């Protein structure tokens, strides 16, 4: 795996140190990314008190991610409201619900459907004048703040694992690695502020 979400939470590996089986590579933990995104929003907007979290309830990692984010939010005296979405046709309705709950900003989780529709989500957030934090791709599509692992670096690191396996190493004996490089991107031209 080159850039897998939480490989432990989804059961792809037994542990990071000794994954076992036939899987190894790089994994990232969204809960760390999302807490940092929340911190960055609070730093940009010190009066922030109520933040929406956009997530897919079908993703098995969302419970642990939300629990960790709630800990970060509590330490900053920010309340979180979760908004669930599974399909792109739900974006407008979800953002209408956010407006009704009067959230100050939104954190976008790394979900395949959200990444594929980054421009649409950024556009809806901008039309609602709702500051947002998501992935680097999300900011490139028009979001306000991006904080994410360096995906290109993870793909480059995949070559290391391929080389080791081709030279006879068993994937289950190669420790799973976590990202060491992260990117912060701020969209100065964002229409949200």
Order of alpha helices (4+ residues) and beta strands (2+ residues): beta-alpha-beta-alpha-beta-alpha-beta-alpha-alpha-beta-alpha-beta-alpha-beta-beta
